[in-house]
């Protein structure tokens, strides 16, 4: 399939690599800067461009992988003159109907993973959530996704909002907790890498146990002495102290609900 990327960020870079390995032909890459467009084009093929009006009209699929805030601005420009092609965006929290009235065939391709340009990912295990405005688009996207991922799911825009919210809790908030842990440790000369075995074991547990069954720590049993003393250690950082206190309460209340208390 001939593909054009609109955007050359972290997701686009990783997806383009997977498409190239799956035999697809990336014929053009658009980005706001030539540096970004050229970097992805060099990696995955195709011609780089920073001129949205010069985007080719002979691709089978146009993948818009850009910031949510610029989707509404770019969609009319990309679709104009190419209305019979297939267009998708890759945003987790944006609706499919952004394309409505701009194209005949459109949808969403949302690979649920955290991406960076520096780290290779195995796309075959990444869940990809698709949505299409008609049967033609859905079938095309399903066949397309199965060329590089074993996990393809249909999901509406409404439900995808909650999927994205869940991902924020499971990924972004958890990673921020790593950063807070690092701050606490570094202030006392303790390297963060001592946490890595604990982090790895915790992540592995939820492959086999529910998150509720995997939960441990003083908040679970609401050990007030430990919670109070740890909270006092954070008295000079009110925001982190508030997060600690609220998280402890949330863990304990969740456990009480689970037990029906």
N, C-alpha and C positions, 0 to 999 in steps of 0.2 A: 504494500500500500504506500502511496506517495503522501508524505506528511509534511506540513509546515508548522513550525513552532512560532507562536507569538509570545515572546518572553524567553529568557535564557538564565533563569535563576536556579536555585537548588533543585526544585522538583523537576523542572524542564531538563536540566542536565542529567539527572539520574534516569528519567524516563527515556530520554533520547538514547542513552547508552543501551537500555534494555531493548528499544525498538531496533536499533542497529544490529544488535546481536540476534534478533529474531527475524532479520531479513527485510525489514521495512526500509524504505528509501526516504530519507529526510532531505528534501530538496531546497529548503530555505529556512533561515532563522532570522526573526526580527527581534531587535532589542532597542531600547532608547540610546544605548551607547554602542559604538562600533567595537569597543573592547570586549564587551560581553557577547555580542552577536558573533564576533570572530572566534572567540574562545569556544563557544558551543559548536559552531560550524566546523572548526578545525577538528574537534573531537568526534563529531557524529556525521559530518558531511553537510552538503548544501551550501548555498551562498548566503553570506551575512548581509543584512541591510538594516538601516536605521530609518528608512523612509516607508511609512506604513502604506503609502499610495503605490509603492512599487512591489507590494506583495503579489506573488504569482497567482494566477487563477486556475492552474491546472492540477492542484493537489486534490487528493481524495478526502483528506481529513485535515482540518485546521484546529490545532490545540492551543488554546489561550491559557497560558500559565503565567499570570501576572498578579500584581497586588489587587485585592478586592476593590480598592478605591478607584482603579483606572479601568475596570472591566466595562462599565457602562459607557465610558468615553471611546474605548477601542472597538467594541463590538460593531457599531454601525460602520466604521471605517473598514474593518476586515471583511464584513459580509457584503458590502456594496459591490455589485457586479459579479458576485459569486453566490447568489442566493440559492442555487440548486446544489451546492456542496454541503458537506456535513461539518458542523462546528461544535466544539465542546470547550467548556472551561473546566479547570481542575480545582476550583475553590470549594472548601468543605462547607462553608456557611452561606454561600450565595445561591439564589434560586436559579433553576433552569430557565425560567421565563424571561431572563434578561435578553435572550435572543428573539423573543416573540416579536413578530412583525419584521424582523431583519433577515430571516432565512427560512427555508422550507424544512430543513432537517437539522436538528440541534439537540444538544444534551449536555450531560456532565460525565466526566471521568475523574473520580476522586480516589487516588491511591492513598490509603490511610497509613502514613508512615512519616517519621521525622527525617528530613533529608538535609545533607550538606554536600558540597561539591568535593570535599576532601575524603569522604568515606564511601566506599563501594557498598551497595546493598544488593541483596538477592531478591529481585523483583518477583520471582516465582512464588514466594511465600507471602507477598504483600497483598492484603485484601484490597480489591479495587471495586469501588461502588459506582455503578452506572445508572444513568437515567436518560431517557430519550422521549422526544415529543411524538414519535410515531413508531410503528413496528419496524419499518425499514432501518431507522436509526438504532433502535435497540438491538436488532439482530447484527447490524454491522459492528456496533460497539462490543457486543458479547463475543463475537468471533475475533475481533481485533484484540481484546484483552486476553483471551485465552492463548494467544500466540506468545505472551510473555509472562502471564501469571496463572497459577492454578486456582486462584480464588477470585471469582467474579460474582458480584451480588447486585441485584436491582434494588434501588432505594429511592424513595421520593425526596423531593427537596425539603419537605416538612420534616420527615424523619432524619434526613441527613444533618439538619441543624442540631439534633440531639446527639447524633453520632459524633459530630465535631465537638460538642460540649463535653462529651465523655472523654474524647481524646485530649482535650485541654487539661482535664483533671489527671488523666493517666500519664500524660507526657510532660506538658509544659509546667504544671504545678509541681509535679514530682521532681523535675529537673531543678526548679527553683529551690526546692527543699535541699537538694544536693549543694546548691550554692550557699544557702544559709548554714548548712553543716560545715562547709569549707571555711566560712568566715569564723565560726566558733572555734574550729580546730586551729586555724592559722594564727589566731590571736594568742594561742598558748603553745605555739611551736610544734604542733602536731600535723604531720602531712596528711592530706586528704586521702591518699591512696590506701591508708589503713582501712578505709571504709569500703573499698571495692569488693572484698569477699562477702561482706554483709549485704551490699547492694545486689551482687550477683545472686546470692542465695535467696534473697527476698523476691527478686524477679522470677527466679526459677520456680519458686513455690507456687505461684499462681498459674503455672502450667498444669499443676496437678491438684491444687486446692482452690476453693473459692476465695476471693479476697477476705471475706469475713472469717473463714476458717484459718487463714494464714496470719491474721492479725495477732501481734504480740505487744508487750510493753506495758509500762505502768498505767497508761490511760485506759487500757482494756479492763483492768481490774480496779481502776480508779484508786491507785495507791496515793493517797493524798499527801503523805509525807514526801515522797519522791517528787510528785508533781509540784508541790509548793516550793521545795528547795530548788528545783530546776527553773521554775518560773522566776524566782528571786535572782538567779544568776543572770537573767536577761533584763534586769530593772533599768539598765542604762540604754537599752534599745527597746523603747515602748512598742514599736511596730512588731518586732520579732516576738516580744513577750505576748502581745495580743494574739498573734498567730499561734503561738505555742498553747496558750490557754484555750483558745477556741477549738483548735484541733483536738486537744485532749478531751474537751467536753463532747465534741462530735463523735470521737471514737467510742467513748463510754456510752453515750446515748444510743449509738448504733448497736452496740453489744446488748444493751438492755432491751431494745426492740426485738432483736433476734431471739432473745430468751423469753420474750413475751412478758417482760416485767414493766 
